[in-house]
Amino acid sequence: MYWHNGSAVKKLTAEEQRMAEEYRAAGMTEEQIAEIAAFDREVLRSDRRFYRHMQACSPVSGSLEQVPEPAYDGSDIPLSGRMDWLQEIEDPALLQALRELKPDMLEILTLYVFDGLSQPEIARKLGCTRQNISGRIVRLRRFLKRRTGRK
């Protein structure tokens, strides 16, 4: 999805003006109307943050035929290939937590930890922003800490 903040603000401003007239006609005070407008602006900022940080990652270039299959489907540990590092995990809690990860999160973990790519490199490879990758790595850390009981 694409977010164009200027367009969104313009639409919100026009809607606020239209609604303010209706609110005045209904007997609302200017203070109440201003509170509603402030709430609407905060919703707009929240939506902008969501679209900025939660955009879908996809390959930067190439056709659909070149998109690799998901690295790991969560059903069983692969015996060989890109995720063969999972065979080396001895901690049962960590292994179970890794099995619960979605394939895209496991791919990011592999690129970051085992391939040694930086966040900007991963973002370029997956076709999304560095902030998106950073947020996903933070969520990965929290998830793994929570599931393994580590600090």
N, CA, C and O atoms as a GROMACS GRO file, in nm:
protein
  604
    1MET      N    1   0.083  -0.118   0.000
    1MET     CA    2   0.000   0.000   0.000
    1MET      C    3   0.088   0.124   0.000
    1MET      O    4   0.202   0.122   0.047
    2TYR      N    5   0.032   0.230  -0.053
    2TYR     CA    6   0.107   0.352  -0.065
    2TYR      C    7   0.038   0.460   0.017
    2TYR      O    8  -0.085   0.470   0.018
    3TRP      N    9   0.116   0.541   0.085
    3TRP     CA   10   0.061   0.648   0.167
    3TRP      C   11   0.112   0.781   0.115
    3TRP      O   12   0.233   0.801   0.105
    4HIS      N   13   0.023   0.871   0.081
    4HIS     CA   14   0.060   1.006   0.039
    4HIS      C   15   0.005   1.101   0.144
    4HIS      O   16  -0.114   1.130   0.147
    5ASN      N   17   0.095   1.149   0.230
    5ASN     CA   18   0.052   1.228   0.344
    5ASN      C   19  -0.015   1.358   0.303
    5ASN      O   20  -0.115   1.396   0.364
    6GLY      N   21   0.036   1.427   0.202
    6GLY     CA   22  -0.024   1.553   0.158
    6GLY      C   23  -0.168   1.535   0.116
    6GLY      O   24  -0.255   1.615   0.151
    7SER      N   25  -0.194   1.431   0.040
    7SER     CA   26  -0.329   1.402  -0.006
    7SER      C   27  -0.420   1.367   0.112
    7SER      O   28  -0.535   1.412   0.118
    8ALA      N   29  -0.369   1.288   0.205
    8ALA     CA   30  -0.448   1.248   0.321
    8ALA      C   31  -0.483   1.369   0.408
    8ALA      O   32  -0.596   1.380   0.455
    9VAL      N   33  -0.387   1.459   0.428
    9VAL     CA   34  -0.412   1.579   0.509
    9VAL      C   35  -0.515   1.668   0.440
    9VAL      O   36  -0.605   1.723   0.505
   10LYS      N   37  -0.501   1.682   0.310
   10LYS     CA   38  -0.595   1.765   0.233
   10LYS      C   39  -0.738   1.710   0.245
   10LYS      O   40  -0.832   1.786   0.267
   11LYS      N   41  -0.753   1.579   0.231
   11LYS     CA   42  -0.886   1.518   0.244
   11LYS      C   43  -0.940   1.535   0.384
   11LYS      O   44  -1.058   1.565   0.402
   12LEU      N   45  -0.853   1.515   0.485
   12LEU     CA   46  -0.898   1.530   0.623
   12LEU      C   47  -0.941   1.672   0.652
   12LEU      O   48  -1.042   1.694   0.719
   13THR      N   49  -0.867   1.770   0.604
   13THR     CA   50  -0.900   1.911   0.626
   13THR      C   51  -1.036   1.944   0.566
   13THR      O   52  -1.119   2.010   0.629
   14ALA      N   53  -1.059   1.899   0.444
   14ALA     CA   54  -1.188   1.923   0.379
   14ALA      C   55  -1.301   1.856   0.457
   14ALA      O   56  -1.408   1.914   0.475
   15GLU      N   57  -1.279   1.735   0.503
   15GLU     CA   58  -1.381   1.662   0.580
   15GLU      C   59  -1.406   1.731   0.714
   15GLU      O   60  -1.521   1.742   0.758
   16GLU      N   61  -1.298   1.778   0.779
   16GLU     CA   62  -1.314   1.848   0.907
   16GLU      C   63  -1.398   1.975   0.891
   16GLU      O   64  -1.483   2.003   0.976
   17GLN      N   65  -1.375   2.051   0.784
   17GLN     CA   66  -1.453   2.173   0.760
   17GLN      C   67  -1.600   2.141   0.737
   17GLN      O   68  -1.688   2.208   0.790
   18ARG      N   69  -1.625   2.038   0.659
   18ARG     CA   70  -1.763   1.998   0.632
   18ARG      C   71  -1.832   1.952   0.760
   18ARG      O   72  -1.946   1.989   0.788
   19MET      N   73  -1.761   1.869   0.838
   19MET     CA   74  -1.820   1.816   0.961
   19MET      C   75  -1.836   1.925   1.068
   19MET      O   76  -1.931   1.921   1.146
   20ALA      N   77  -1.744   2.022   1.071
   20ALA     CA   78  -1.754   2.130   1.169
   20ALA      C   79  -1.885   2.207   1.152
   20ALA      O   80  -1.949   2.246   1.250
   21GLU      N   81  -1.925   2.229   1.026
   21GLU     CA   82  -2.052   2.298   1.000
   21GLU      C   83  -2.169   2.215   1.053
   21GLU      O   84  -2.262   2.269   1.112
   22GLU      N   85  -2.164   2.086   1.031
   22GLU     CA   86  -2.271   1.999   1.082
   22GLU      C   87  -2.272   1.999   1.235
   22GLU      O   88  -2.379   2.004   1.296
   23TYR      N   89  -2.154   1.994   1.296
   23TYR     CA   90  -2.146   1.995   1.442
   23TYR      C   91  -2.200   2.125   1.500
   23TYR      O   92  -2.271   2.124   1.601
   24ARG      N   93  -2.167   2.238   1.437
   24ARG     CA   94  -2.218   2.368   1.484
   24ARG      C   95  -2.371   2.371   1.473
   24ARG      O   96  -2.439   2.421   1.563
   25ALA      N   97  -2.423   2.319   1.362
   25ALA     CA   98  -2.568   2.316   1.342
   25ALA      C   99  -2.635   2.226   1.447
   25ALA      O  100  -2.751   2.249   1.484
   26ALA      N  101  -2.562   2.125   1.494
   26ALA     CA  102  -2.617   2.035   1.595
   26ALA      C  103  -2.603   2.091   1.736
   26ALA      O  104  -2.654   2.033   1.831
   27GLY      N  105  -2.533   2.206   1.750
   27GLY     CA  106  -2.524   2.270   1.881
   27GLY      C  107  -2.396   2.241   1.957
   27GLY      O  108  -2.389   2.269   2.077
   28MET      N  109  -2.296   2.187   1.894
   28MET     CA  110  -2.170   2.159   1.963
   28MET      C  111  -2.089   2.288   1.978
   28MET      O  112  -2.099   2.379   1.896
   29THR      N  113  -2.010   2.294   2.085
   29THR     CA  114  -1.924   2.410   2.107
   29THR      C  115  -1.797   2.399   2.022
   29THR      O  116  -1.764   2.291   1.972
   30GLU      N  117  -1.727   2.512   2.006
   30GLU     CA  118  -1.602   2.514   1.929
   30GLU      C  119  -1.496   2.426   1.997
   30GLU      O  120  -1.415   2.362   1.930
   31GLU      N  121  -1.498   2.423   2.128
   31GLU     CA  122  -1.403   2.340   2.203
   31GLU      C  123  -1.426   2.192   2.171
   31GLU      O  124  -1.330   2.117   2.150
   32GLN      N  125  -1.550   2.149   2.169
   32GLN     CA  126  -1.581   2.009   2.135
   32GLN      C  127  -1.541   1.976   1.992
   32GLN      O  128  -1.488   1.868   1.965
   33ILE      N  129  -1.565   2.068   1.902
   33ILE     CA  130  -1.528   2.048   1.761
   33ILE      C  131  -1.375   2.037   1.748
   33ILE      O  132  -1.324   1.955   1.673
   34ALA      N  133  -1.303   2.123   1.824
   34ALA     CA  134  -1.157   2.119   1.820
   34ALA      C  135  -1.104   1.986   1.875
   34ALA      O  136  -1.006   1.933   1.824
   35GLU      N  137  -1.168   1.931   1.979
   35GLU     CA  138  -1.127   1.802   2.035
   35GLU      C  139  -1.146   1.690   1.932
   35GLU      O  140  -1.061   1.602   1.919
   36ILE      N  141  -1.256   1.693   1.860
   36ILE     CA  142  -1.281   1.593   1.756
   36ILE      C  143  -1.176   1.605   1.646
   36ILE      O  144  -1.125   1.504   1.597
   37ALA      N  145  -1.144   1.729   1.606
   37ALA     CA  146  -1.044   1.750   1.502
   37ALA      C  147  -0.907   1.701   1.548
   37ALA      O  148  -0.834   1.640   1.470
   38ALA      N  149  -0.872   1.725   1.674
   38ALA     CA  150  -0.743   1.679   1.727
   38ALA      C  151  -0.738   1.525   1.727
   38ALA      O  152  -0.635   1.466   1.694
   39PHE      N  153  -0.848   1.463   1.762
   39PHE     CA  154  -0.854   1.316   1.760
   39PHE      C  155  -0.836   1.264   1.617
   39PHE      O  156  -0.761   1.170   1.593
   40ASP      N  157  -0.906   1.328   1.522
   40ASP     CA  158  -0.895   1.286   1.382
   40ASP      C  159  -0.751   1.301   1.332
   40ASP      O  160  -0.704   1.216   1.257
   41ARG      N  161  -0.682   1.408   1.371
   41ARG     CA  162  -0.542   1.428   1.330
   41ARG      C  163  -0.453   1.319   1.389
   41ARG      O  164  -0.361   1.272   1.322
   42GLU      N  165  -0.478   1.279   1.512
   42GLU     CA  166  -0.398   1.174   1.573
   42GLU      C  167  -0.422   1.040   1.502
   42GLU      O  168  -0.329   0.961   1.484
   43VAL      N  169  -0.545   1.014   1.462
   43VAL     CA  170  -0.575   0.893   1.384
   43VAL      C  171  -0.499   0.896   1.252
   43VAL      O  172  -0.444   0.794   1.209
   44LEU      N  173  -0.497   1.012   1.187
   44LEU     CA  174  -0.423   1.026   1.062
   44LEU      C  175  -0.274   0.997   1.083
   44LEU      O  176  -0.213   0.926   1.003
   45ARG      N  177  -0.215   1.052   1.189
   45ARG     CA  178  -0.073   1.025   1.218
   45ARG      C  179  -0.049   0.878   1.247
   45ARG      O  180   0.052   0.821   1.205
   46SER      N  181  -0.141   0.817   1.318
   46SER     CA  182  -0.129   0.674   1.348
   46SER      C  183  -0.134   0.591   1.219
   46SER      O  184  -0.056   0.497   1.202
   47ASP      N  185  -0.226   0.626   1.131
   47ASP     CA  186  -0.235   0.555   1.003
   47ASP      C  187  -0.107   0.572   0.922
   47ASP      O  188  -0.059   0.476   0.861
   48ARG      N  189  -0.053   0.693   0.922
   48ARG     CA  190   0.071   0.718   0.848
   48ARG      C  191   0.184   0.632   0.904
   48ARG      O  192   0.260   0.572   0.827
   49ARG      N  193   0.196   0.624   1.036
   49ARG     CA  194   0.300   0.539   1.098
   49ARG      C  195   0.278   0.393   1.060
   49ARG      O  196   0.374   0.322   1.030
   50PHE      N  197   0.154   0.349   1.061
   50PHE     CA  198   0.125   0.211   1.025
   50PHE      C  199   0.172   0.180   0.884
   50PHE      O  200   0.242   0.082   0.862
   51TYR      N  201   0.133   0.263   0.788
   51TYR     CA  202   0.171   0.238   0.649
   51TYR      C  203   0.321   0.250   0.629
   51TYR      O  204   0.378   0.179   0.545
   52ARG      N  205   0.385   0.338   0.703
   52ARG     CA  206   0.530   0.355   0.688
   52ARG      C  207   0.606   0.235   0.740
   52ARG      O  208   0.706   0.195   0.680
   53HIS      N  209   0.562   0.178   0.849
   53HIS     CA  210   0.637   0.070   0.913
   53HIS      C  211   0.587  -0.070   0.881
   53HIS      O  212   0.657  -0.168   0.906
   54MET      N  213   0.470  -0.081   0.827
   54MET     CA  214   0.414  -0.214   0.805
   54MET      C  215   0.391  -0.245   0.657
   54MET      O  216   0.306  -0.327   0.623
   55GLN      N  217   0.466  -0.181   0.571
   55GLN     CA  218   0.450  -0.209   0.429
   55GLN      C  219   0.497  -0.351   0.401
   55GLN      O  220   0.583  -0.404   0.471
   56ALA      N  221   0.441  -0.410   0.300
   56ALA     CA  222   0.477  -0.546   0.264
   56ALA      C  223   0.615  -0.547   0.200
   56ALA      O  224   0.651  -0.456   0.126
   57CYS      N  225   0.692  -0.648   0.231
   57CYS     CA  226   0.822  -0.665   0.169
   57CYS      C  227   0.806  -0.755   0.047
   57CYS      O  228   0.737  -0.856   0.052
   58SER      N  229   0.869  -0.716  -0.061
   58SER     CA  230   0.867  -0.797  -0.181
   58SER      C  231   0.998  -0.776  -0.254
   58SER      O  232   1.066  -0.676  -0.229
   59PRO      N  233   1.034  -0.866  -0.342
   59PRO     CA  234   1.159  -0.848  -0.415
   59PRO      C  235   1.158  -0.716  -0.492
   59PRO      O  236   1.054  -0.673  -0.542
   60VAL      N  237   1.273  -0.653  -0.501
   60VAL     CA  238   1.283  -0.524  -0.567
   60VAL      C  239   1.262  -0.536  -0.716
   60VAL      O  240   1.194  -0.454  -0.777
   61SER      N  241   1.319  -0.638  -0.775
   61SER     CA  242   1.306  -0.653  -0.919
   61SER      C  243   1.286  -0.799  -0.953
   61SER      O  244   1.305  -0.887  -0.869
   62GLY      N  245   1.249  -0.825  -1.077
   62GLY     CA  246   1.231  -0.962  -1.122
   62GLY      C  247   1.086  -0.999  -1.136
   62GLY      O  248   0.997  -0.929  -1.087
   63SER      N  249   1.064  -1.108  -1.204
   63SER     CA  250   0.927  -1.153  -1.226
   63SER      C  251   0.882  -1.243  -1.112
   63SER      O  252   0.961  -1.278  -1.024
   64LEU      N  253   0.755  -1.279  -1.115
   64LEU     CA  254   0.702  -1.366  -1.010
   64LEU      C  255   0.768  -1.503  -1.013
   64LEU      O  256   0.776  -1.570  -0.910
   65GLU      N  257   0.816  -1.545  -1.130
   65GLU     CA  258   0.882  -1.675  -1.138
   65GLU      C  259   1.014  -1.676  -1.061
   65GLU      O  260   1.061  -1.782  -1.020
   66GLN      N  261   1.074  -1.558  -1.041
   66GLN     CA  262   1.201  -1.550  -0.972
   66GLN      C  263   1.186  -1.538  -0.821
   66GLN      O  264   1.285  -1.545  -0.749
   67VAL      N  265   1.063  -1.520  -0.772
   67VAL     CA  266   1.042  -1.509  -0.628
   67VAL      C  267   1.064  -1.645  -0.565
   67VAL      O  268   1.000  -1.742  -0.605
   68PRO      N  269   1.155  -1.654  -0.468
   68PRO     CA  270   1.182  -1.784  -0.408
   68PRO      C  271   1.064  -1.834  -0.326
   68PRO      O  272   0.982  -1.756  -0.277
   69GLU      N  273   1.057  -1.963  -0.313
   69GLU     CA  274   0.955  -2.022  -0.227
   69GLU      C  275   0.983  -1.979  -0.084
   69GLU      O  276   1.097  -1.946  -0.051
   70PRO      N  277   0.880  -1.979   0.002
   70PRO     CA  278   0.906  -1.944   0.141
   70PRO      C  279   1.018  -2.032   0.198
   70PRO      O  280   1.025  -2.152   0.170
   71ALA      N  281   1.103  -1.970   0.276
   71ALA     CA  282   1.220  -2.041   0.326
   71ALA      C  283   1.181  -2.153   0.423
   71ALA      O  284   1.252  -2.254   0.431
   72TYR      N  285   1.072  -2.137   0.495
   72TYR     CA  286   1.037  -2.233   0.598
   72TYR      C  287   0.887  -2.223   0.623
   72TYR      O  288   0.836  -2.114   0.647
   73ASP      N  289   0.818  -2.334   0.616
   73ASP     CA  290   0.672  -2.328   0.630
   73ASP      C  291   0.623  -2.358   0.771
   73ASP      O  292   0.502  -2.359   0.795
   74GLY      N  293   0.713  -2.383   0.865
   74GLY     CA  294   0.674  -2.404   1.004
   74GLY      C  295   0.628  -2.544   1.035
   74GLY      O  296   0.603  -2.573   1.152
   75SER      N  297   0.617  -2.632   0.938
   75SER     CA  298   0.565  -2.766   0.965
   75SER      C  299   0.671  -2.860   1.020
   75SER      O  300   0.641  -2.944   1.105
   76ASP      N  301   0.794  -2.847   0.974
   76ASP     CA  302   0.902  -2.933   1.021
   76ASP      C  303   1.034  -2.867   0.987
   76ASP      O  304   1.040  -2.781   0.899
   77ILE      N  305   1.136  -2.906   1.055
   77ILE     CA  306   1.268  -2.851   1.027
   77ILE      C  307   1.319  -2.910   0.898
   77ILE      O  308   1.321  -3.032   0.884
   78PRO      N  309   1.361  -2.828   0.804
   78PRO     CA  310   1.415  -2.882   0.680
   78PRO      C  311   1.546  -2.955   0.706
   78PRO      O  312   1.623  -2.917   0.795
   79LEU      N  313   1.572  -3.061   0.630
   79LEU     CA  314   1.693  -3.139   0.649
   79LEU      C  315   1.815  -3.074   0.587
   79LEU      O  316   1.927  -3.097   0.631
   80SER      N  317   1.794  -2.993   0.485
   80SER     CA  318   1.906  -2.925   0.422
   80SER      C  319   1.856  -2.799   0.356
   80SER      O  320   1.736  -2.773   0.352
   81GLY      N  321   1.950  -2.720   0.305
   81GLY     CA  322   1.911  -2.598   0.235
   81GLY      C  323   1.934  -2.476   0.318
   81GLY      O  324   2.016  -2.475   0.411
   82ARG      N  325   1.862  -2.371   0.285
   82ARG     CA  326   1.882  -2.240   0.345
   82ARG      C  327   1.861  -2.238   0.496
   82ARG      O  328   1.927  -2.162   0.567
   83MET      N  329   1.771  -2.320   0.547
   83MET     CA  330   1.740  -2.319   0.690
   83MET      C  331   1.805  -2.435   0.766
   83MET      O  332   1.757  -2.474   0.872
   84ASP      N  333   1.913  -2.489   0.712
   84ASP     CA  334   1.975  -2.603   0.779
   84ASP      C  335   2.036  -2.566   0.914
   84ASP      O  336   2.069  -2.654   0.993
   85TRP      N  337   2.053  -2.437   0.940
   85TRP     CA  338   2.104  -2.395   1.070
   85TRP      C  339   2.007  -2.432   1.182
   85TRP      O  340   2.048  -2.440   1.298
   86LEU      N  341   1.880  -2.454   1.150
   86LEU     CA  342   1.781  -2.491   1.252
   86LEU      C  343   1.813  -2.627   1.314
   86LEU      O  344   1.776  -2.653   1.428
   87GLN      N  345   1.881  -2.713   1.239
   87GLN     CA  346   1.917  -2.845   1.291
   87GLN      C  347   2.014  -2.836   1.408
   87GLN      O  348   2.022  -2.928   1.489
   88GLU      N  349   2.087  -2.727   1.416
   88GLU     CA  350   2.190  -2.711   1.518
   88GLU      C  351   2.134  -2.659   1.651
   88GLU      O  352   2.206  -2.655   1.750
   89ILE      N  353   2.008  -2.619   1.654
   89ILE     CA  354   1.947  -2.563   1.776
   89ILE      C  355   1.924  -2.676   1.875
   89ILE      O  356   1.854  -2.773   1.845
   90GLU      N  357   1.983  -2.662   1.994
   90GLU     CA  358   1.969  -2.766   2.097
   90GLU      C  359   1.867  -2.729   2.203
   90GLU      O  360   1.814  -2.817   2.271
   91ASP      N  361   1.838  -2.601   2.218
   91ASP     CA  362   1.742  -2.555   2.318
   91ASP      C  363   1.600  -2.581   2.268
   91ASP      O  364   1.558  -2.522   2.168
   92PRO      N  365   1.525  -2.670   2.336
   92PRO     CA  366   1.390  -2.704   2.288
   92PRO      C  367   1.295  -2.583   2.286
   92PRO      O  368   1.212  -2.573   2.196
   93ALA      N  369   1.306  -2.492   2.382
   93ALA     CA  370   1.218  -2.375   2.385
   93ALA      C  371   1.248  -2.283   2.266
   93ALA      O  372   1.156  -2.231   2.203
   94LEU      N  373   1.375  -2.264   2.236
   94LEU     CA  374   1.413  -2.181   2.122
   94LEU      C  375   1.370  -2.245   1.992
   94LEU      O  376   1.319  -2.177   1.903
   95LEU      N  377   1.389  -2.375   1.980
   95LEU     CA  378   1.349  -2.446   1.858
   95LEU      C  379   1.199  -2.436   1.836
   95LEU      O  380   1.154  -2.414   1.724
   96GLN      N  381   1.121  -2.452   1.942
   96GLN     CA  382   0.975  -2.440   1.931
   96GLN      C  383   0.935  -2.300   1.890
   96GLN      O  384   0.846  -2.282   1.807
   97ALA      N  385   1.001  -2.200   1.948
   97ALA     CA  386   0.971  -2.061   1.912
   97ALA      C  387   1.003  -2.035   1.765
   97ALA      O  388   0.927  -1.966   1.696
   98LEU      N  389   1.114  -2.088   1.717
   98LEU     CA  390   1.151  -2.070   1.577
   98LEU      C  391   1.052  -2.140   1.484
   98LEU      O  392   1.024  -2.091   1.375
   99ARG      N  393   0.998  -2.252   1.528
   99ARG     CA  394   0.897  -2.323   1.448
   99ARG      C  395   0.769  -2.242   1.434
   99ARG      O  396   0.696  -2.257   1.337
  100GLU      N  397   0.742  -2.156   1.531
  100GLU     CA  398   0.620  -2.075   1.530
  100GLU      C  399   0.632  -1.950   1.444
  100GLU      O  400   0.531  -1.885   1.414
  101LEU      N  401   0.754  -1.915   1.403
  101LEU     CA  402   0.773  -1.795   1.322
  101LEU      C  403   0.714  -1.814   1.182
  101LEU      O  404   0.714  -1.924   1.127
  102LYS      N  405   0.665  -1.703   1.127
  102LYS     CA  406   0.619  -1.704   0.988
  102LYS      C  407   0.742  -1.711   0.898
  102LYS      O  408   0.851  -1.670   0.939
  103PRO      N  409   0.726  -1.763   0.777
  103PRO     CA  410   0.841  -1.777   0.687
  103PRO      C  411   0.916  -1.647   0.660
  103PRO      O  412   1.039  -1.647   0.651
  104ASP      N  413   0.843  -1.535   0.647
  104ASP     CA  414   0.913  -1.409   0.619
  104ASP      C  415   0.997  -1.363   0.737
  104ASP      O  416   1.104  -1.306   0.719
  105MET      N  417   0.949  -1.388   0.859
  105MET     CA  418   1.027  -1.351   0.977
  105MET      C  419   1.150  -1.441   0.992
  105MET      O  420   1.256  -1.394   1.031
  106LEU      N  421   1.134  -1.568   0.962
  106LEU     CA  422   1.248  -1.659   0.968
  106LEU      C  423   1.352  -1.622   0.862
  106LEU      O  424   1.472  -1.634   0.886
  107GLU      N  425   1.307  -1.577   0.746
  107GLU     CA  426   1.399  -1.533   0.642
  107GLU      C  427   1.475  -1.409   0.686
  107GLU      O  428   1.595  -1.400   0.663
  108ILE      N  429   1.408  -1.313   0.749
  108ILE     CA  430   1.476  -1.193   0.799
  108ILE      C  431   1.578  -1.231   0.905
  108ILE      O  432   1.690  -1.178   0.904
  109LEU      N  433   1.543  -1.322   0.995
  109LEU     CA  434   1.636  -1.369   1.097
  109LEU      C  435   1.758  -1.433   1.033
  109LEU      O  436   1.870  -1.409   1.076
  110THR      N  437   1.738  -1.514   0.931
  110THR     CA  438   1.848  -1.580   0.862
  110THR      C  439   1.938  -1.478   0.793
  110THR      O  440   2.060  -1.487   0.802
  111LEU      N  441   1.878  -1.382   0.725
  111LEU     CA  442   1.956  -1.280   0.656
  111LEU      C  443   2.036  -1.196   0.755
  111LEU      O  444   2.151  -1.159   0.728
  112TYR      N  445   1.976  -1.166   0.868
  112TYR     CA  446   2.039  -1.077   0.966
  112TYR      C  447   2.148  -1.148   1.047
  112TYR      O  448   2.259  -1.097   1.061
  113VAL      N  449   2.116  -1.265   1.099
  113VAL     CA  450   2.208  -1.333   1.189
  113VAL      C  451   2.308  -1.421   1.114
  113VAL      O  452   2.428  -1.414   1.140
  114PHE      N  453   2.260  -1.502   1.023
  114PHE     CA  454   2.347  -1.601   0.962
  114PHE      C  455   2.414  -1.553   0.834
  114PHE      O  456   2.527  -1.593   0.804
  115ASP      N  457   2.346  -1.468   0.757
  115ASP     CA  458   2.409  -1.414   0.636
  115ASP      C  459   2.486  -1.286   0.666
  115ASP      O  460   2.566  -1.241   0.584
  116GLY      N  461   2.462  -1.228   0.784
  116GLY     CA  462   2.535  -1.110   0.826
  116GLY      C  463   2.501  -0.983   0.751
  116GLY      O  464   2.583  -0.891   0.746
  117LEU      N  465   2.383  -0.976   0.693
  117LEU     CA  466   2.343  -0.855   0.621
  117LEU      C  467   2.299  -0.747   0.720
  117LEU      O  468   2.245  -0.777   0.826
  118SER      N  469   2.322  -0.622   0.684
  118SER     CA  470   2.276  -0.511   0.767
  118SER      C  471   2.127  -0.487   0.739
  118SER      O  472   2.072  -0.542   0.644
  119GLN      N  473   2.064  -0.406   0.823
  119GLN     CA  474   1.922  -0.377   0.803
  119GLN      C  475   1.896  -0.310   0.668
  119GLN      O  476   1.800  -0.348   0.600
  120PRO      N  477   1.977  -0.211   0.626
  120PRO     CA  478   1.954  -0.153   0.493
  120PRO      C  479   1.971  -0.254   0.380
  120PRO      O  480   1.899  -0.249   0.280
  121GLU      N  481   2.066  -0.346   0.394
  121GLU     CA  482   2.086  -0.448   0.291
  121GLU      C  483   1.966  -0.543   0.283
  121GLU      O  484   1.922  -0.580   0.174
  122ILE      N  485   1.914  -0.581   0.399
  122ILE     CA  486   1.795  -0.668   0.402
  122ILE      C  487   1.677  -0.595   0.339
  122ILE      O  488   1.601  -0.653   0.261
  123ALA      N  489   1.661  -0.467   0.374
  123ALA     CA  490   1.551  -0.388   0.320
  123ALA      C  491   1.559  -0.382   0.167
  123ALA      O  492   1.458  -0.400   0.099
  124ARG      N  493   1.677  -0.358   0.114
  124ARG     CA  494   1.693  -0.354  -0.033
  124ARG      C  495   1.661  -0.490  -0.094
  124ARG      O  496   1.594  -0.498  -0.197
  125LYS      N  497   1.709  -0.595  -0.031
  125LYS     CA  498   1.687  -0.730  -0.083
  125LYS      C  499   1.539  -0.767  -0.085
  125LYS      O  500   1.491  -0.831  -0.178
  126LEU      N  501   1.466  -0.724   0.019
  126LEU     CA  502   1.324  -0.760   0.030
  126LEU      C  503   1.231  -0.653  -0.025
  126LEU      O  504   1.110  -0.674  -0.032
  127GLY      N  505   1.285  -0.538  -0.063
  127GLY     CA  506   1.203  -0.434  -0.125
  127GLY      C  507   1.116  -0.358  -0.027
  127GLY      O  508   1.000  -0.329  -0.058
  128CYS      N  509   1.170  -0.326   0.090
  128CYS     CA  510   1.094  -0.247   0.186
  128CYS      C  511   1.188  -0.150   0.255
  128CYS      O  512   1.306  -0.144   0.220
  129THR      N  513   1.139  -0.075   0.352
  129THR     CA  514   1.222   0.026   0.417
  129THR      C  515   1.306  -0.034   0.529
  129THR      O  516   1.276  -0.142   0.581
  130ARG      N  517   1.412   0.038   0.563
  130ARG     CA  518   1.497  -0.005   0.674
  130ARG      C  519   1.417  -0.002   0.804
  130ARG      O  520   1.436  -0.088   0.891
  131GLN      N  521   1.328   0.097   0.818
  131GLN     CA  522   1.246   0.105   0.939
  131GLN      C  523   1.158  -0.018   0.953
  131GLN      O  524   1.136  -0.066   1.064
  132ASN      N  525   1.107  -0.068   0.841
  132ASN     CA  526   1.024  -0.187   0.843
  132ASN      C  527   1.105  -0.306   0.895
  132ASN      O  528   1.057  -0.382   0.980
  133ILE      N  529   1.225  -0.322   0.844
  133ILE     CA  530   1.311  -0.433   0.887
  133ILE      C  531   1.350  -0.416   1.033
  133ILE      O  532   1.350  -0.512   1.109
  134SER      N  533   1.383  -0.293   1.072
  134SER     CA  534   1.419  -0.266   1.211
  134SER      C  535   1.306  -0.305   1.305
  134SER      O  536   1.329  -0.368   1.409
  135GLY      N  537   1.185  -0.267   1.270
  135GLY     CA  538   1.069  -0.302   1.353
  135GLY      C  539   1.048  -0.451   1.361
  135GLY      O  540   1.013  -0.504   1.467
  136ARG      N  541   1.068  -0.520   1.251
  136ARG     CA  542   1.051  -0.665   1.252
  136ARG      C  543   1.158  -0.734   1.337
  136ARG      O  544   1.130  -0.833   1.404
  137ILE      N  545   1.281  -0.682   1.334
  137ILE     CA  546   1.387  -0.739   1.416
  137ILE      C  547   1.358  -0.716   1.564
  137ILE      O  548   1.380  -0.805   1.646
  138VAL      N  549   1.307  -0.599   1.597
  138VAL     CA  550   1.268  -0.572   1.736
  138VAL      C  551   1.160  -0.670   1.780
  138VAL      O  552   1.166  -0.725   1.890
  139ARG      N  553   1.059  -0.691   1.694
  139ARG     CA  554   0.952  -0.786   1.728
  139ARG      C  555   1.006  -0.929   1.740
  139ARG      O  556   0.962  -1.005   1.826
  140LEU      N  557   1.100  -0.964   1.654
  140LEU     CA  558   1.162  -1.097   1.662
  140LEU      C  559   1.232  -1.115   1.797
  140LEU      O  560   1.214  -1.218   1.863
  141ARG      N  561   1.310  -1.016   1.838
  141ARG     CA  562   1.380  -1.024   1.966
  141ARG      C  563   1.281  -1.040   2.082
  141ARG      O  564   1.298  -1.127   2.168
  142ARG      N  565   1.179  -0.956   2.082
  142ARG     CA  566   1.079  -0.965   2.190
  142ARG      C  567   1.011  -1.100   2.193
  142ARG      O  568   0.994  -1.161   2.298
  143PHE      N  569   0.973  -1.148   2.075
  143PHE     CA  570   0.905  -1.276   2.065
  143PHE      C  571   0.994  -1.388   2.117
  143PHE      O  572   0.950  -1.471   2.197
  144LEU      N  573   1.119  -1.391   2.073
  144LEU     CA  574   1.209  -1.499   2.114
  144LEU      C  575   1.242  -1.491   2.262
  144LEU      O  576   1.254  -1.594   2.327
  145LYS      N  577   1.258  -1.370   2.316
  145LYS     CA  578   1.282  -1.356   2.460
  145LYS      C  579   1.163  -1.406   2.540
  145LYS      O  580   1.178  -1.478   2.639
  146ARG      N  581   1.044  -1.367   2.495
  146ARG     CA  582   0.922  -1.406   2.565
  146ARG      C  583   0.901  -1.557   2.561
  146ARG      O  584   0.865  -1.618   2.661
  147ARG      N  585   0.924  -1.619   2.445
  147ARG     CA  586   0.900  -1.761   2.427
  147ARG      C  587   1.005  -1.850   2.493
  147ARG      O  588   0.977  -1.964   2.531
  148THR      N  589   1.128  -1.796   2.508
  148THR     CA  590   1.234  -1.878   2.567
  148THR      C  591   1.257  -1.846   2.713
  148THR      O  592   1.332  -1.916   2.780
  149GLY      N  593   1.193  -1.740   2.764
  149GLY     CA  594   1.207  -1.704   2.903
  149GLY      C  595   1.339  -1.637   2.937
  149GLY      O  596   1.382  -1.638   3.053
  150ARG      N  597   1.404  -1.580   2.837
  150ARG     CA  598   1.534  -1.514   2.859
  150ARG      C  599   1.514  -1.364   2.871
  150ARG      O  600   1.414  -1.308   2.825
  151LYS      N  601   1.611  -1.300   2.934
  151LYS     CA  602   1.604  -1.154   2.951
  151LYS      C  603   1.680  -1.083   2.845
  151LYS      O  604   1.685  -0.960   2.844
   0.00000   0.00000   0.00000
